[in-house]
Amino acid sequence: MICTREHDCSLARQIGMTAALRVWQSFYCDGMYGRCERFKLLAAGGAVPDRLMPNGRLLDLPEGPTADASRPVQAA
């Protein structure tokens, strides 16, 4: 089953390389989305930082309008 939050997820905007995005999607979005930290936050009604990766780590982004100051979410 595909992740029910896929349409709300900004992961595709954060990972520009299609091949790299497909790797993340194959591990999390295409069936094991219950392990995705982004999914967990959305399902709990929380805001998801754009730089939060499915494994709970924060993507390093340059300073600018898309960077956020959110704290990392610990992976379960």
N, C-alpha and C positions, 0 to 999 in steps of 0.2 A: 504494500500500500504506500502511496506517495504522501508526503507530509501535507497535512491540512493547512499549514501556515505558509506554504511556499509562495503564495501570491503577496504576502505581507513582508517577506524577508528581503533585506537589502544586500544579502551576501553577493549576489551577481554584480552589483555596482562596485563592490569592494575588491573583487578579484577580476582583473581585466583579462587574464588569459583563459580562453575557453577550456583548454585541456585541464588546467588547474581547477577551475570551477567544477568541471565534471567529476574530478576525483572527490572533491568535498561532497558533491551531491550524491555520488554513488555510495559513499560511506554513511551519510546522514539522511539526506532528503528522500532517497528512494527506498525507504523501508525501515531504517533504524532511527527515525527522527526522535524517538523518545529519549535518546541519549544526547540530543542536540541541546546545548545550553541556550541557544537562541530560541528554540521551540519552547523550552521550559519557562523562560521568562515571559514570552508572549502568552502562553497558556495560563500563566498565573496573573496576567493582566499588567505585567511590568513593561517598562520601556526597554527596548533593546538598543544598546549602543551600536552604531554602524560598524565599528571596528571589532566587535565581538565575533570571534570565530566559533564554529560549532563545538569545538573541543574546550571552550571556555577561555582560551587565550585571546589577548588583544592583538590585533594586527597593527604593526607600526605604520603610522601614516604621518606625512609631513604636517607641520603646523598649518592651520588654515581653517576655512569655514566648515570643512567636513570633519575635522578632528573634534573629539568630544573629551570631556574630563571625567567620564564615568570610571568607576573602579572595576577591575576585572571580576568576573564571576568565577568562583571556584568550581572546577569540574567535579561531578559526583563520582 
